[in-house]
Structures are given as structure tokens and as C-alpha cells.
Amino acid sequence: MGYSGKVQRSIDAAAGKAKPIGYVFMVDTQVKGPLRQTRAEAVQDAVEAREAHVDVQYGRVFLEPLTWIAPIWP
């Protein structure tokens, strides 16, 4: 006897076996951007919203304080 589909997906996500369905950027605890397929697209949304900036000298993206890219699990 196995678990229901929802419970099994939660177990797989916790074990690192599941892949996220997309990414969003958040400020503090509020979602500020739309669901994107890749982390890079979510970072681009954060840059466009001025919640992140690109350091041209080092080629890195720095998020503002309390800004983070969150995976969305099935």
C-alpha cells in the first residue's frame, strides 16, 4: 500500500528527487514575480523590478536584502 499522489510528491520533494515546476522571486515573504520555468528567468524579473543588480565587473547578480528566488514544487 503506497501513499496518495500528493503525499508521495511531498516526500519526493523533501528527499530531493522531485524537480520544481518553476521559480518565482520573492521579497520578504511576498511573491513579487510570475512563475517562470528557469531560475535565470526569475532572476531577470528581479533585476527588472530593481530588487537585484548586476555587477558588470564580476559578472554576478546580487539580490537586495530580503529578496530570494524560490522554487515551486508540484
C-alpha positions in Angstrom: 0.0 0.0 0.0 1.5 3.3 -1.1 0.9 6.9 -0.3 -1.5 9.1 -2.1 -0.1 11.1 -5.0 0.1 14.4 -3.1 1.9 12.8 -0.1 4.3 11.0 -2.4 5.2 14.2 -4.2 5.9 15.9 -0.9 8.1 13.0 0.1 10.0 13.1 -3.2 10.5 16.9 -2.9 11.8 16.6 0.6 14.2 13.9 -0.5 15.5 16.0 -3.4 14.0 13.6 -6.0 11.4 15.9 -7.4 12.2 18.8 -9.7 10.5 22.2 -9.2 7.8 23.2 -11.6 9.2 26.7 -11.7 10.6 29.6 -9.8 9.4 33.0 -8.5 11.2 35.9 -6.9 10.1 36.9 -3.5 10.7 39.9 -1.3 10.5 39.1 2.4 7.5 36.6 2.3 5.5 38.0 -0.6 5.7 36.7 -4.2 6.6 39.6 -6.4 7.1 38.0 -9.8 5.3 35.5 -12.0 6.0 31.8 -12.2 9.0 31.2 -14.5 10.4 27.9 -16.0 14.0 28.6 -15.0 15.8 30.3 -12.2 17.5 32.6 -14.7 14.2 34.0 -15.8 13.1 34.6 -12.2 16.4 36.5 -11.6 15.8 38.6 -14.7 12.4 39.5 -13.3 14.1 40.6 -10.0 16.6 42.7 -12.0 13.8 44.4 -14.0 11.9 45.1 -10.7 15.1 46.6 -9.2 15.2 44.0 -6.4 18.6 42.8 -7.8 21.5 44.3 -9.6 24.2 43.0 -12.0 27.8 43.7 -11.1 29.3 44.2 -14.6 32.9 43.9 -13.3 32.4 40.5 -11.8 29.5 39.3 -14.0 27.4 38.4 -10.9 23.9 39.2 -9.9 23.4 40.4 -6.3 20.0 40.3 -4.8 18.8 43.0 -2.5 18.3 42.2 1.2 15.2 40.0 1.8 15.0 39.1 -1.9 15.3 35.5 -2.9 14.5 33.1 -5.7 12.1 30.4 -4.5 11.5 27.0 -6.3 7.8 26.0 -6.6 7.2 22.3 -6.0 4.4 20.3 -7.5 
